[in-house]
């Protein structure tokens, strides 16, 4: 098997295993966990078996801290795998830039990150495993730095990737600062307390400098990682050498810079800078949307036969969905936080506690799903098979349907006084979950198709 394709398969496999582990630990699978000998409850879990529903956060403060630590470790692992998968995908297009040395370094970093994170979170809460987790992230950071140092731009699209990667590494450095807060017990205690308070009302955490840095870090990493994935898709298909294309890429670069600066500024300036993130994101999304429609070469019907055509339409639909189901709801919520503009009372009211938490969680999961499926379509673009197009479309339709319907779960429930969430919401059970099942079938079929194509 070709070595770079082997790295792509490893990234794909690790992503599936991690997501599968997260699904297995969710409340609907308590009985399945019991049947295979896994604990049905985890320390500090939000799920309250006494009422059969989930709290905003565990009532046990130490348990709540451990829960938030588990969440951070798990999502850092998933983020690391997706970054490794992006490097492998780009290596398949630019072997002169990303060789096997960088991919091997990245793989070591990802394995250290995953092993350290999962063992620390679910097996043995000792600092050795936490140290392994940190060292893995450091190794992965170094592979990104090596890629940046080797990158010699030959066209405007290269420059957009270089700027995004440099800003992403800047966000990673802020994340390292956040992690270093645990050196001081007093600072760590304040940070953990702020994270708990933010579950109820982010305003209560604004006074904590580390929490603000974490918020900026989160925004810049997710925004730029998804942007890089989009640009890799553009790289895969190719764009016409036209003035409009170059102008669009320059707009993307401008959007990257504004988004990153707005996100970084949350650290020193707090909520004032946070308000800038929404218009900054709109600039970035608008520029990528324009760029996706400049690309041509595949009609819609061809996307059912040609995986590169599917990638093109996936990029277009993904950008449209980002506008309608991420940017627009984000703007509506932002404008309604302190005034009853679209919601009555204002969205920051205690009557919306559950809705705001659901919105924040759903918002990030939508972006994560979009990121993962777009990367999947880039992988499938090299597979000459109708099965690749079919499985890719299943994944894409499932993702688009679930992300659209998630907004109903997040925002279409009436305000009410606090009560635990029973996970029986009509939007989840009738719309979101069926689309998630469809997406899961598509991803599984895509994995098999990609694997079979690789071992021919």
N, C-alpha and C positions, 0 to 999 in steps of 0.2 A: 504493500500500500504506500502511496505517496506520502512522505512525512508530514507535509502541511495539512493534507486531508485528514491524517491521523489526529493532529491537534484539533481540527474542527470537530471530529467525532468525539474526542475527549471532552471538549467544551460543551457540546450538545448533551452528552451523557451526564456530565456533572450537573448541568442545569436541570435536566429532567429528574435526577435523583433528589436534588435539593427541593425543588417544587413539590415533588411527591412526598417528601418528608414533612414539609409544611402542611400539606393537605391532610396527611395522616394524623397530624397533631390537632386538627381542628375539631370543635365540639361534635359535629355530626358523626364522627368516626370513633367515639368513645368505646362503643361495644366492640368494634373491630380491634382496637388497641388492646382491650382486655383479652380478646380471644387469642392474640398472638404473644401475650405475656408482657406487653408494654403498660406502664401506668396510665390509668384513665385520667388522672389529674396531675398537673405539674405545679410546683411551688409558685405561689403568687399569681396563678392563672386568673384571668378575669371571669371565667365561667364559674358560676355559683350553683353547684348541684342541688342545694337545698331548695332553690326556686326554679331550677332548670333554665336559667338565663344568665346573661353576661352583665357584669357591672362595668362602669366606666373604667375603674381600676380596682384592684384588690383592696379590701379594707385593712389588710395586714400590710403595714408600711414596708417592712423588710421584704415581704413577698412581692410587693408592688415594684420595689427597686430591682429585684431579681428578674421579674417579668420584663421590665423595660430593658434590662441588660441583655436578656435572651433575644428580644426583638431586634436590638441593635446588632448583635453578633450574627443573627440569622440573615438579616438583610445586607449586611456587609459581605457575607459569604456569597449571596446571590449576585450582588453588584460586582464582586470580584470575578465570578465566573463569566458574567456577561461581558466584562471588559476583556477578559482573556479570549472569549469567543470573537469579539470585535477585532482584536489583534490578529487572530488566526484568519479571519475573513479578509482583512486588508492584506495580509501576507500572501494570500492566494492571488491577489491582484498586483502587488508590488513586492516581489521576492527580493528585489535589489535593496529594498528599504528595511523590511522586517524579515530577517533570516531565521533559521532554526535556533540560533543562539538566544535571540530575544524570546521566541516562543517557549523554549525550554526553561528559561529564567521565569517567565510568566507562569508556566505550569507549576513550578516549584512554589512560587508565591501563592498561587491559588490553592494548592493542596495544603500548605501550611495554614492558610487562612481558614479553610473549611474545617480541617482537623481540629485546630485550636478552638474555633468558634463553637463547633457542635459538641466537642467533649467538655469544654468549659460550661456550656449552657445546659447540657442534658445528662452528663455522666459524672464529672468530677470538677467541682468549682474550685480549682486550685490555680495559683498564679502562673504555674508552668504553662498550662494550656492557653491562658490569656496571653502570655508572652509569645507563644508560638503563633497565635492569631495576629498579634502586632507585627511580628517579624515577617509574616506572610504578606501583610499589607505593604510593609516597607519594600520587600522584594518586588512586588507588583508595581509599586511607585517607581522603582529604579528602572523597570522595563519600559515604562512610559517615558521616563526621562531619556533613556537610550534611544528610543524611537524618535523623540523630538530632536535630539542632537544629530541624528543621522538624516533627518528629513531635509532635503534640498528642494525647494519648490520650483517646479517647471511650468506651472500654470496657475491660474487664479483659484481653481478648486483646491489645489495643494495648499495654498495660503490659508483658505478657510479651515482646512483640517489642522494646520499648524497652530493657528490662533485658538481654535477650540481645544486642542490638546494642551497647549500651554495654560489656558485658563482653567482647564480641568485639573491639571497638576497643582495650580494655585489653590483650587478648592480642596484638593487632597491635603495640602499643607495646613489649611485651616482645620481640617478634620484631625490632623495630628496634634494640633494645639488643643483641640477639645479633649482628645484622649489623654493628653498629658495632665489634664486637671486632676486626674486620679492620683497623681503623685502626692498631692496635699489632701489629707483627710478632710480638713475643714472646707476646702474648695469643692471637693467631690460631694460632700454632704449637701451643700447649697445647690449644686447642679442637679443632683438627684431629686431634691425637694422641688426644684423648679419644674422638672420634667413631669412630676406627679401633678402639680398644680395646673400645668398647661393642658392636661387632659380635660379639665373642667373649663378653664378659661385661659387662653394664651396670654392675656393681659397680665395675669398674676405672675407670669414667669419673666416678663420683659425686663425686670430689674436685675436679672442674673446675666452677667456678661457671657458666661460659658454657654448658656442656653441660646443666647442671641447668635453666638458664633456657630453653634450647631445648626441653627435654623438657616443661616446663610450658606453653610457648607452643604446642607441637604438640597437646597434649591439649585445651587450652581452645579453640583455633581449630576443631578438627574436631568436638568435642562441641557447641559452640554453633552452628556453621554447620549441622549436621544438625538441631539443634533448631529453628532459625529456618525451615529448609525444611519441617519438619513443621508448624510453626505457620502457615506460608503455605498449606499444604494445608488446614488447619482453617479458615483465613480464606476460602479459595475455596469450601468447601462450606457453611460456616456452622454454628453450634452453637445449640441451643435456649437460651432465656433462663431457665435453671433454676439453682437454688442449687448443685446438684452440679457443674454445668459451671463455675461461678465458683470453687468450692472446688478443682476439678481444675486450673484455670489458676493459682490461687495456689500450688498444689503444684508446678506447672511452674516458676514463678518462684523458689520456694524451692530446687528442684533445680538451676536455673541458677546461683543464687548459691553454693550449696554446691560444685557442680562447679567453678565458676570459682575460688573461693577455694582449694580443694584443689589445683587445677592451678597457680595462681600460687605457692602455697606450696612447690612442688617446687624452685623457684629458690633460696630461702634455706635450706630445711630438708632437701632431698634425699629419700632413700628413705622417711623417716618420713612425709612428706607424700604421697609416691607411694602409700603403702598406703591413704590415705584416698580416693583417686580411685575405687577400685572401689565402696565403699558410696555415695559421692557420685553416681556414675553410675547406681547402682541406684535411687536416689531420683528422679532425672531421668527414667529410662526408665519407672519405675512410673507416674509422673504423666502422661506422654504416652500410655502404654497405656490408662489409665483414660479420658483425654480422647478417644481415638480411638473408644472404644466408647460414649461418650455421644452422639456424632454419629449421626444417623439419616437416613432418607429414601430409602435405596436398598437393596433386597434384593440378595442375592448374584447372582441370575439377571440382575438389571438391569445389573450391572457389565459384562456382555458386549455390551450395547447402548448404554449411557449412560456416556461417559467420566468424568463426575463420580462415578458409582457405582464405577467402576474406581479412581479416586483414593481414595475412602473405604476400599475394601477393601485397596488398596495400603498406606495408612497403618496399617490394623489389622495386616495381615500383616507389614509392615515392623517394627512395634513388637514383635510376637511373635517375629520372627526376631532382633531385637536382643537380646531377653531370652535366647533359647535358644542363639544362635550367636555372640553377642558378649559379653554380660554373664556368662553361666554359664561358658563356657570361660575368660574372664578371671579370674573368681573362683577357678576350679579351679587355674589356673596360679599365681595370686597366693598361694594357700594352700599350694602345693606347692613354692614357690621354694627354701625352706631346710629343709623337712622332707619326707621321702618319704611324703606323705599320699595323693596320687592317682597319683604317678609314683615309680618306684623305679629309680635313686636320685633324690634331690631334683632339681627341674627346673633349678636353677642349676649342676648338676654339668657337668663338661666333656663327659661322654657325651651330654649333650643340647644341645651347642652349636648344631648344625644345626637341631634342633627349635625351640630358642628363637628363633633368627634367623628361621626360617620362620614361627613364630607371630607375631612382631612385624610382619613384612612383611605376612603374610596378614591380620592383625587390622586394620591400617590400610587395606588394599585393600578389605576387606569393608565398612568404614564408607564409604569413598569411593564404592564401587559403589552402596550403599544411598542415599547422598546424591544421586548423579547420577540414578538411576532415579526416585526420589521427585520430583525437580525435573522430570523428563521427564513424569511423570503429571500434574503441575500444568499444564504446557504443553498437554497433550492434552485437559485438562478443558474447554477452550474450543472444541474441534473437534466438531461434531455429525456424527459418522460412525461406522458400525460398524467401519470400517477402523481408526479411532483406538483403539477398544476392543480390537480383535484384536491390533494391533501393540503396544499398551500391555501387554496380557496376556503376549505373547511375551517382551517385555523383562522384565516382572516375574517370570515363571516362571523365565526363564534366570538372572536375578540371584539369586533365592531359592535355586535349586538349586545354583548355583556357590558361593554364600557358605556354604551348609550343608556342601557337600562339601569346601570349603577347610579346614574344621576337621579333616577326616580326614587331609588332607595335612599339616597343621600338627602334629597331636597323636597320630596313630595309627601312627606309625613307631617301631620299637624303638630304644632307646638303643644307641649304638655309638661307637667311636672315630672321630675326624674323617676324612672322605674327601670329595673334591669331589662335588657334586650333579650327576648326569647328566641331569636334567630328564626322566627316564623313569619317574617314580614312578607306580605303578598308579592311585592316586587321581586324579592329574592327568590321565592319558591316557584313563581310562575314565569318569570322572564330571565333574571340574571343566571340562575343555576342551569336551566336548559342550554343557554348559549355557552356557558362555561364547559358543559359536557361536550357540546359540539366542538368547541375549541380544543379540548383535550383529545378528542378522537382525531382531529386534524393534525395536531402536533405529534401524536403517537404514530400516525400513518406517515407523516413527513420524516420522522426519525428512521423508521424502517426503510422508506424509500431512499433516503440519503445514505444509510448504511449499506444497503444492497448495491447502490451505484458505486460505492467506494471500494467494495471488495470484488468487483467484477474481474 
